Amino acid sequence: MNTPAQDYATDCHVHVFGERREYPMMENRHYTPGQADTQALRAHMQACGIQRVVLVQPSVYGTDNGCMLDAMEILGDAARGVAVIAQDSPASLLEQLAERNVAGLRLNLESSGQRESDRARQQVAAWLPAMRRLSMHLQVYAVFETIVASLPWLDKLGIPVVLDHFAMIPADTPDAHPGIRAICDRLSGGQYYVKLSAPYRIAGTHLPHEQVVQLAQRLIQSNPERCLWGSDWPHTNREPGLHRLEVSRFREIPSDTLHAQWPAWMPDAATRRQILHLNPQALYGFPA
């Protein structure tokens, strides 16, 4: 039986990878994932005890959002999307995406190896008027240093900014680090959100679990109303030694074990309800 904290719980970060002939990947991709389609996503949702998902466009499809949009069509009102578009995309494309329940755009600097904050700023500037009009948010995936360097211009966007995967703060970063303080200050201010997701992207396997727990609680303490939870399903991974066009296996993280993150990162039921239900409902426009 679901607890009140889990009613309409939302996984705010998943991907789908369809059949290769129907959904071809970019030739210049950095890795090749296996198939993880809508049926597999539904199984993940059931195993994890969640009712809603936010599909995020993965790097291997570039600006072709077709696989994500088709999955959202199947899932209906239980799904929202975060798309990736070209810098010169017309406003009409953003309007079409918004009509199909795309709630934001993703700026993926990490997968492309881009570290130049000014270039990213110019890219976002081209989308900003339409994003403001359509009440879209910007989701940023970049290394911690790039995020911190980008805060001055992100502050001025006037739209919600979502920072992927713990804002990519390395889990062993001292709590007094000025970059952590800067991010926590912005969470407190209300324009920024942070996703508590994919701890393996900030800690790997060599750091104690307690460091991730402490970082999660530090971010939550800054403003529980600006934290989101995501699984990063199906847990993509580029296996060492494989060519980028060879299929890399997903990380082996059973969906039914992810519940353990909730009480560890969010110790009380009220906070869990805020992060798993109320925050996604407000940001992504899920029905009340």
PLY file of the C-alpha trace (Angstrom):
ply
format ascii 1.0
element vertex 288
property float x
property float y
property float z
element edge 287
property int vertex1
property int vertex2
end_header
0.00 0.00 0.00
1.29 3.44 -0.87
2.02 5.80 2.00
0.85 9.45 1.70
4.45 10.38 0.88
4.35 8.15 -2.19
0.95 9.18 -3.62
1.60 10.24 -7.20
5.33 9.87 -6.62
7.33 11.09 -9.60
10.62 9.90 -11.04
11.97 13.15 -12.48
14.78 11.67 -14.57
14.40 8.70 -16.89
15.34 7.96 -20.49
13.92 5.70 -23.18
15.84 3.98 -25.99
13.76 2.44 -28.72
14.35 -0.12 -31.40
17.36 1.00 -33.42
15.81 0.77 -36.88
12.88 2.95 -35.85
14.90 5.37 -33.71
18.43 5.70 -35.13
21.10 7.26 -32.94
23.57 9.95 -33.98
26.63 8.68 -35.81
28.95 10.82 -33.69
27.52 9.69 -30.32
29.89 9.11 -27.41
28.43 5.77 -26.35
25.77 3.27 -27.46
23.10 2.11 -25.00
20.93 -0.95 -25.37
17.15 -0.90 -25.74
14.98 0.37 -22.88
11.53 1.02 -24.28
8.21 2.18 -22.85
7.24 -1.31 -21.71
10.47 -1.58 -19.73
9.88 1.90 -18.30
6.44 0.88 -17.08
8.00 -2.13 -15.36
10.50 0.20 -13.68
7.67 2.45 -12.49
5.79 -0.46 -10.99
8.87 -1.91 -9.29
9.85 1.48 -7.91
6.34 2.35 -6.72
5.95 5.54 -8.75
3.07 6.82 -10.82
4.58 9.64 -12.90
7.79 10.14 -14.84
9.75 12.91 -16.51
11.47 11.71 -19.68
14.73 13.46 -20.47
16.18 13.51 -23.98
19.45 11.50 -23.97
22.54 12.66 -25.83
22.62 9.74 -28.30
19.54 11.07 -30.12
20.85 14.61 -30.44
17.98 16.97 -31.28
15.68 14.24 -32.60
13.17 13.95 -29.74
10.99 11.41 -31.56
11.63 8.42 -29.32
10.90 10.43 -26.17
7.76 12.03 -27.63
6.37 8.69 -28.79
6.91 7.22 -25.32
5.16 10.22 -23.76
2.22 9.71 -26.09
1.87 6.13 -24.85
2.17 7.11 -21.18
-0.30 9.97 -21.50
-0.78 12.38 -18.62
1.56 10.34 -16.40
4.54 11.70 -18.36
6.24 15.00 -19.02
9.32 15.66 -21.14
12.53 17.67 -21.27
13.72 18.09 -24.85
16.97 19.01 -26.61
16.76 21.36 -29.59
19.14 23.15 -31.93
20.14 26.72 -31.16
18.46 28.01 -34.31
15.16 26.21 -33.71
12.11 28.41 -34.41
9.69 29.41 -31.66
7.06 27.30 -33.41
9.01 24.15 -32.50
8.95 25.05 -28.81
5.22 25.69 -29.08
4.70 22.25 -30.65
6.77 20.62 -27.91
4.83 22.43 -25.18
1.58 21.17 -26.69
2.95 17.62 -26.31
3.69 18.07 -22.59
7.36 19.03 -22.91
7.96 21.21 -19.86
11.57 22.27 -20.40
14.71 22.23 -22.49
17.93 20.48 -21.58
21.34 22.10 -21.93
23.63 19.06 -21.99
27.20 20.28 -21.72
28.64 17.24 -19.95
27.90 14.64 -22.63
29.35 16.88 -25.34
32.42 17.74 -23.27
31.58 21.44 -23.48
32.96 23.53 -20.63
32.55 27.05 -22.04
30.00 28.99 -20.02
29.76 31.91 -22.46
28.96 29.64 -25.39
26.21 28.00 -23.38
24.80 31.42 -22.51
24.58 32.36 -26.19
22.80 29.09 -26.95
20.17 29.63 -24.27
19.64 33.27 -25.27
18.23 32.15 -28.61
15.53 30.07 -26.90
14.73 32.37 -24.00
11.87 34.53 -25.35
9.81 31.48 -26.32
10.70 29.65 -23.11
9.48 32.56 -21.02
6.25 32.81 -22.97
5.59 29.07 -22.68
6.60 28.86 -18.97
9.36 26.36 -19.74
12.33 25.68 -17.50
15.98 25.11 -18.36
17.64 21.88 -17.23
21.45 22.02 -17.04
23.79 19.04 -17.13
27.40 20.16 -16.74
30.39 19.60 -14.51
30.28 21.34 -11.14
32.85 24.00 -12.09
30.92 24.94 -15.24
27.67 25.20 -13.31
29.25 27.49 -10.73
30.83 29.64 -13.47
27.43 29.89 -15.20
25.43 31.01 -12.16
25.76 34.78 -12.84
24.03 34.54 -16.22
21.65 31.76 -15.21
20.47 34.07 -12.42
19.25 36.55 -15.04
17.15 34.19 -17.16
13.92 34.77 -15.30
12.82 31.12 -15.69
13.27 28.11 -13.40
16.67 26.42 -13.69
17.01 22.70 -12.87
20.47 21.36 -12.06
20.97 17.69 -12.96
22.40 15.01 -10.70
23.16 16.86 -7.44
24.42 19.80 -9.54
27.32 17.41 -10.27
28.90 18.33 -6.93
31.55 15.68 -6.21
30.33 13.88 -3.10
33.60 14.40 -1.26
33.53 18.20 -1.72
33.82 19.98 1.67
30.57 21.50 2.85
32.26 24.90 3.15
33.20 24.96 -0.56
32.04 28.32 -2.01
30.41 26.57 -4.96
28.17 24.52 -2.68
27.26 27.64 -0.73
26.43 29.45 -3.98
24.12 26.67 -5.15
22.43 26.34 -1.77
21.86 30.10 -1.69
20.12 29.89 -5.03
17.95 26.99 -3.96
16.91 29.12 -1.01
16.06 31.96 -3.39
13.56 29.80 -5.26
14.56 30.12 -8.94
16.69 26.97 -8.96
15.85 23.30 -8.50
18.28 20.42 -8.01
17.74 16.78 -8.90
18.74 14.23 -6.29
19.62 11.62 -8.89
22.36 9.34 -10.19
24.69 9.32 -7.16
27.13 7.17 -9.15
27.85 10.21 -11.33
29.22 12.16 -8.36
30.61 9.41 -6.15
31.45 6.37 -8.25
32.10 3.27 -6.17
35.03 4.48 -4.07
33.31 6.94 -1.72
31.30 6.10 1.39
27.53 6.10 0.95
27.29 8.53 3.87
28.85 11.32 1.81
26.01 11.19 -0.73
23.45 11.13 2.10
25.05 14.19 3.70
25.09 16.08 0.40
21.43 15.21 -0.28
20.40 16.42 3.16
22.48 19.60 2.78
20.66 20.47 -0.45
17.27 19.60 1.01
17.91 21.75 4.07
18.53 24.71 1.76
14.99 24.46 0.40
12.95 21.22 0.33
10.52 22.91 -2.07
13.23 23.08 -4.73
14.47 19.49 -4.67
13.42 16.72 -7.06
14.15 12.99 -7.08
15.17 10.98 -10.12
16.39 7.45 -10.71
18.35 8.08 -13.93
16.79 4.85 -15.23
17.93 2.81 -17.15
21.30 3.90 -15.71
23.37 4.46 -18.83
27.05 3.69 -18.77
29.94 3.66 -21.22
31.83 0.48 -20.48
35.62 0.89 -20.37
37.42 -0.52 -23.37
34.40 -0.54 -25.66
34.25 1.44 -28.88
31.64 4.19 -28.75
29.50 2.33 -31.32
29.54 -0.92 -29.35
26.62 -1.46 -26.99
27.46 -0.68 -23.37
25.41 -2.49 -20.75
23.32 -0.47 -18.33
24.43 -0.30 -14.71
22.86 -3.10 -12.72
20.64 -1.20 -10.28
17.33 -3.01 -9.65
14.40 -0.58 -9.61
12.91 -2.19 -6.51
16.02 -1.23 -4.51
15.71 2.50 -5.18
13.20 2.96 -2.35
16.17 2.80 0.02
17.29 6.24 -1.18
14.08 7.90 -0.01
14.31 7.49 3.80
18.11 7.91 3.69
18.04 11.20 1.78
14.61 12.42 2.95
14.22 11.24 6.55
10.64 12.37 7.26
7.37 11.65 5.47
6.45 15.30 4.93
9.74 15.99 3.13
9.33 12.88 1.00
5.84 13.98 -0.03
7.16 17.44 -0.88
9.99 16.13 -3.06
8.34 13.09 -4.63
4.90 14.56 -5.25
4.33 18.27 -4.72
7.50 19.70 -6.29
7.19 17.73 -9.57
3.49 18.54 -9.75
4.25 22.25 -9.54
7.25 22.36 -11.88
6.09 19.97 -14.61
2.38 20.77 -14.56
1.03 17.38 -13.56
-2.67 17.33 -12.63
-3.45 17.91 -8.97
0 1
1 2
2 3
3 4
4 5
5 6
6 7
7 8
8 9
9 10
10 11
11 12
12 13
13 14
14 15
15 16
16 17
17 18
18 19
19 20
20 21
21 22
22 23
23 24
24 25
25 26
26 27
27 28
28 29
29 30
30 31
31 32
32 33
33 34
34 35
35 36
36 37
37 38
38 39
39 40
40 41
41 42
42 43
43 44
44 45
45 46
46 47
47 48
48 49
49 50
50 51
51 52
52 53
53 54
54 55
55 56
56 57
57 58
58 59
59 60
60 61
61 62
62 63
63 64
64 65
65 66
66 67
67 68
68 69
69 70
70 71
71 72
72 73
73 74
74 75
75 76
76 77
77 78
78 79
79 80
80 81
81 82
82 83
83 84
84 85
85 86
86 87
87 88
88 89
89 90
90 91
91 92
92 93
93 94
94 95
95 96
96 97
97 98
98 99
99 100
100 101
101 102
102 103
103 104
104 105
105 106
106 107
107 108
108 109
109 110
110 111
111 112
112 113
113 114
114 115
115 116
116 117
117 118
118 119
119 120
120 121
121 122
122 123
123 124
124 125
125 126
126 127
127 128
128 129
129 130
130 131
131 132
132 133
133 134
134 135
135 136
136 137
137 138
138 139
139 140
140 141
141 142
142 143
143 144
144 145
145 146
146 147
147 148
148 149
149 150
150 151
151 152
152 153
153 154
154 155
155 156
156 157
157 158
158 159
159 160
160 161
161 162
162 163
163 164
164 165
165 166
166 167
167 168
168 169
169 170
170 171
171 172
172 173
173 174
174 175
175 176
176 177
177 178
178 179
179 180
180 181
181 182
182 183
183 184
184 185
185 186
186 187
187 188
188 189
189 190
190 191
191 192
192 193
193 194
194 195
195 196
196 197
197 198
198 199
199 200
200 201
201 202
202 203
203 204
204 205
205 206
206 207
207 208
208 209
209 210
210 211
211 212
212 213
213 214
214 215
215 216
216 217
217 218
218 219
219 220
220 221
221 222
222 223
223 224
224 225
225 226
226 227
227 228
228 229
229 230
230 231
231 232
232 233
233 234
234 235
235 236
236 237
237 238
238 239
239 240
240 241
241 242
242 243
243 244
244 245
245 246
246 247
247 248
248 249
249 250
250 251
251 252
252 253
253 254
254 255
255 256
256 257
257 258
258 259
259 260
260 261
261 262
262 263
263 264
264 265
265 266
266 267
267 268
268 269
269 270
270 271
271 272
272 273
273 274
274 275
275 276
276 277
277 278
278 279
279 280
280 281
281 282
282 283
283 284
284 285
285 286
286 287
